[in-house]
């Protein structure tokens, strides 16, 4: 398997560096307008956009956590008129367009058309934005490269179902998640599947990217299915490792997920 991924759909702005290591993804058009995803901090956006002569006109939100929305209000004050799209369940008054599972979002100014996928688990309001035409996924904290978000509000069954919806997307789907956690996730994944050769090869590839000062993201869906233990609850090696960790037999993918998630939380 080759690991190179199309990196041109969205560009990253590092934010909350050293604490949460977020990426605020953005896409700009030839008119100097920009679309932002999950701005958890305003200053890095303002600094980047001042340098590049850009102005945000659209913000997409995946869920309500502060490290994804705290930059929204400061940005709206600086750039009036920005349209904010987000989940119907998110308690953020500045959302101007509320989205639910199955909605289709079309923003011609950014050559963007995508479907909304509800993915409760990390939070109950979480949504993802998926473009079949351009093969990309904006997945916030539902799915990370080689990992997934903590289960703050959902249930193992909900989270497993949400992850399966994403795992079913086409191989070449570029996975734009919100945090630079890949190396830590890979270190844990090796504990779960120490004999996974694709995982070992991917870890070497990612470590070189990071050593070169490059983001580890976006990932790619076929890679995630090969290396991510949270997408591999049905794989016998992951099941066996989880059962050994739990000290009991596990009879469902949700049960395996719950054990692996708790294992990671306490690693």
C-alpha positions as MATLAB code, in Angstrom:
seq = 'XXXXXXXXXXXXXXXXXXXXXXXXXXXXXXXXXXXXXXXXXXXXXXXXXXXXXXXXXXXXXXXXXXXXXXXXXXXXXXXXXXXXXXXXXXXXXXXXXXXXXXXXXXXXXXXXXXXXXXXXXXXXXXXXXXXXXXXXXXXXXXXXXXXXXXXXXXXXXXXXXXXXXXXXXXXXXXXXXXXXXXXXXXXXXXXXXXXXXXXXXXXXXXXXXXXXXXXXXXXXXXXXXXXXXXXXXXXXXXXXXXXXXXXXXXXXXXXXXXXXXXXXXXX';
ca = [
       0.000    0.000    0.000;
       1.211    3.494   -0.874;
       0.488    6.192    1.700;
       0.654    9.454   -0.270;
      -2.624   11.393   -0.151;
      -4.039   14.333   -2.097;
      -3.359   17.320    0.178;
      -4.792   20.120   -1.951;
      -8.477   20.128   -1.003;
      -8.004   21.998    2.293;
      -5.013   23.665    3.942;
      -4.201   23.557    7.676;
      -3.789   26.374   10.170;
      -2.237   25.014   13.404;
      -4.088   26.227   16.506;
      -3.960   25.627   20.264;
      -0.449   24.356   19.644;
       1.052   22.403   22.509;
      -2.255   21.843   24.289;
      -4.744   20.385   21.812;
      -2.732   20.640   18.570;
      -5.738   21.467   16.414;
      -5.832   22.018   12.696;
      -8.273   24.601   11.403;
      -8.782   23.549    7.793;
      -9.575   26.152    5.147;
     -10.233   26.522    1.440;
      -9.921   29.812   -0.451;
     -11.221   30.941   -3.839;
      -9.772   33.326   -6.415;
     -11.788   36.216   -4.984;
      -9.955   36.090   -1.645;
     -12.880   34.478    0.168;
     -12.205   31.592    2.522;
     -14.139   28.751    4.117;
     -13.024   27.662    7.602;
     -13.617   24.427    9.496;
     -13.872   24.321   13.301;
     -12.015   27.509   14.274;
     -11.176   26.822   17.905;
      -8.937   29.865   18.033;
      -9.219   33.154   16.128;
      -5.703   34.621   16.227;
      -3.937   32.021   14.044;
      -6.680   32.460   11.429;
      -6.433   36.238   11.471;
      -2.643   36.100   11.210;
      -2.707   33.684    8.264;
      -5.462   35.534    6.440;
      -3.808   38.925    6.911;
      -0.660   37.482    5.346;
      -2.546   35.997    2.406;
      -5.125   38.722    1.858;
      -8.049   36.419    2.641;
     -11.388   37.026    4.329;
     -13.559   34.260    5.794;
     -17.104   34.136    4.473;
     -18.160   30.629    5.602;
     -17.488   28.597    8.740;
     -18.317   24.896    9.062;
     -18.708   23.417   12.563;
     -18.599   19.691   13.381;
     -19.485   19.799   17.099;
     -19.711   22.027   20.150;
     -16.402   21.535   21.984;
     -14.567   24.765   22.786;
     -11.458   23.822   20.809;
     -13.661   23.788   17.707;
     -15.870   26.830   18.265;
     -14.135   29.351   20.552;
     -12.798   31.280   17.576;
     -16.214   31.758   15.982;
     -17.415   34.833   17.876;
     -14.108   36.765   17.613;
     -14.017   36.026   13.889;
     -17.614   37.199   13.432;
     -16.784   40.452   15.204;
     -13.802   41.045   12.943;
     -15.480   39.821    9.746;
     -19.234   40.610    9.883;
     -21.553   38.636    7.670;
     -19.816   35.263    7.856;
     -22.269   32.387    7.382;
     -21.932   29.651    9.998;
     -23.066   26.089    9.269;
     -23.260   23.520   12.048;
     -25.190   20.670   13.663;
     -28.820   21.241   14.562;
     -28.069   20.054   18.124;
     -25.108   22.364   18.773;
     -25.923   25.061   21.371;
     -24.158   27.868   19.515;
     -26.322   30.899   18.793;
     -24.092   32.129   15.975;
     -24.919   29.134   13.741;
     -26.942   30.569   10.860;
     -27.610   27.294    9.020;
     -28.385   24.148   11.026;
     -27.649   20.775    9.464;
     -28.826   17.234   10.079;
     -28.022   13.764    8.777;
     -28.810   13.410    5.076;
     -28.686   17.127    4.270;
     -26.710   18.210    1.229;
     -24.674   21.386    1.414;
     -23.729   23.242   -1.785;
     -21.438   26.265   -1.699;
     -20.723   27.239   -5.300;
     -18.256   29.964   -4.317;
     -15.900   27.245   -3.068;
     -16.724   24.545   -5.619;
     -18.067   22.528   -2.698;
     -20.911   20.058   -2.523;
     -21.094   17.605    0.346;
     -23.419   15.393    2.323;
     -23.942   15.598    6.070;
     -23.317   12.447    8.096;
     -24.437   12.411   11.738;
     -21.775   10.666   13.820;
     -22.754   10.633   17.510;
     -20.228    9.116   19.878;
     -17.556   11.664   20.716;
     -20.451   14.077   21.260;
     -24.141   13.634   20.512;
     -24.272   16.605   18.127;
     -21.285   15.602   15.983;
     -21.613   15.722   12.201;
     -19.156   15.122    9.363;
     -19.027   16.686    5.904;
     -18.418   14.256    3.018;
     -17.886   14.997   -0.661;
     -18.228   11.986   -2.940;
     -17.372   14.121   -5.976;
     -14.059   15.357   -4.595;
     -13.331   12.401   -2.279;
     -12.820   14.171    1.031;
     -14.189   13.935    4.559;
     -14.149   16.632    7.247;
     -14.597   14.498   10.356;
     -13.706   16.702   13.339;
     -13.056   14.420   16.314;
     -15.094   11.381   15.274;
     -12.206    9.795   13.373;
      -8.496   10.507   13.748;
      -5.654    8.997   11.787;
      -5.086    5.679   13.579;
      -7.549    6.701   16.291;
     -10.839    8.342   17.216;
     -12.113   10.903   19.701;
     -12.840   10.114   23.314;
     -16.386    8.963   24.022;
     -17.680   11.917   26.037;
     -21.422   11.718   25.343;
     -22.348    8.731   23.211;
     -22.468    4.985   23.770;
     -20.140    2.312   22.377;
     -22.902    1.173   20.031;
     -23.500    4.708   18.756;
     -19.811    5.354   18.262;
     -19.196    2.020   16.538;
     -22.112    2.672   14.176;
     -20.799    6.151   13.391;
     -17.298    4.879   12.675;
     -18.674    2.159   10.408;
     -20.501    4.803    8.357;
     -17.155    6.460    7.745;
     -15.258    3.214    7.203;
     -17.688    2.367    4.404;
     -16.613    5.420    2.390;
     -14.454    4.831   -0.728;
     -10.778    3.921   -0.387;
      -9.339    7.188   -1.706;
     -11.402    9.457    0.546;
      -9.030   12.001    2.098;
      -9.625   12.139    5.854;
      -9.323   15.661    7.298;
      -9.572   15.307   11.065;
      -8.989   18.083   13.554;
      -5.928   17.143   15.631;
      -2.284   16.242   15.097;
      -2.455   13.127   17.268;
      -1.261   10.601   14.693;
       2.054    9.526   16.187;
       0.538    8.981   19.642;
      -2.341    7.081   18.042;
       0.062    4.888   16.079;
       2.078    4.105   19.193;
      -1.095    2.861   20.853;
      -2.276    0.979   17.753;
       1.003   -0.962   17.787;
       0.148   -2.165   21.299;
      -3.165   -3.504   20.011;
      -1.753   -5.045   16.809;
       2.022   -5.466   17.191;
       2.209   -7.787   14.174;
       0.321   -5.516   11.751;
       2.948   -4.889    9.058;
       0.959   -2.146    7.278;
       0.677   -0.340   10.600;
       4.440   -0.538   11.127;
       5.097    0.787    7.611;
       2.616    3.632    8.084;
       4.212    4.621   11.381;
       7.593    4.927    9.648;
       6.027    7.051    6.902;
       4.279    9.378    9.379;
       7.370    9.761   11.555;
       9.311   10.927    8.492;
       6.581   13.403    7.556;
       6.635   14.893   11.039;
      10.439   14.971   11.114;
      10.257   16.998    7.889;
       7.849   19.448    9.541;
       4.843   18.268    7.520;
       1.351   17.541    8.904;
       0.452   13.871    9.179;
      -2.944   14.745    7.679;
      -5.056   14.250    5.712;
      -5.198   10.511    6.080;
      -6.938    8.183    3.635;
      -9.792    5.798    4.255;
      -8.169    2.624    2.926;
      -5.167    3.302    5.157;
      -7.417    3.836    8.168;
      -9.166    0.533    7.596;
      -5.733   -1.137    7.563;
      -4.200    0.516   10.639;
      -6.861    2.082   12.874;
      -7.876   -0.239   15.748;
     -11.157    1.661   16.192;
     -12.180    0.709   12.660;
     -11.014   -2.875   13.183;
     -13.208   -4.063   16.055;
     -14.343   -6.952   13.856;
     -10.800   -8.090   13.073;
      -9.804  -11.200   14.992;
      -6.448   -9.774   16.135;
      -8.074   -6.661   17.592;
     -10.814   -8.766   19.168;
      -8.226  -11.057   20.739;
      -6.158   -8.158   22.084;
      -9.238   -6.483   23.536;
     -10.439   -9.732   25.109;
      -7.038  -10.240   26.718;
      -7.082   -6.652   27.994;
     -10.596   -7.100   29.414;
      -9.981  -10.599   30.778;
     -13.164  -11.912   29.201;
     -14.673  -12.920   25.870;
     -16.172  -10.066   23.833;
     -19.151  -10.880   21.649;
     -19.799   -7.691   19.669;
     -17.889   -4.994   17.821;
     -19.304   -2.426   20.240;
     -17.911   -4.380   23.199;
     -14.494   -4.583   21.540;
     -14.604   -0.862   20.780;
     -15.496   -0.034   24.392;
     -12.527   -1.987   25.729;
     -10.076   -0.508   23.213;
     -11.373    3.012   23.852;
     -10.963    2.577   27.622;
      -7.510    1.038   27.057;
      -6.446    4.073   25.028;
      -7.954    6.537   27.537;
      -5.864    5.002   30.316;
      -2.721    4.190   28.359;
];
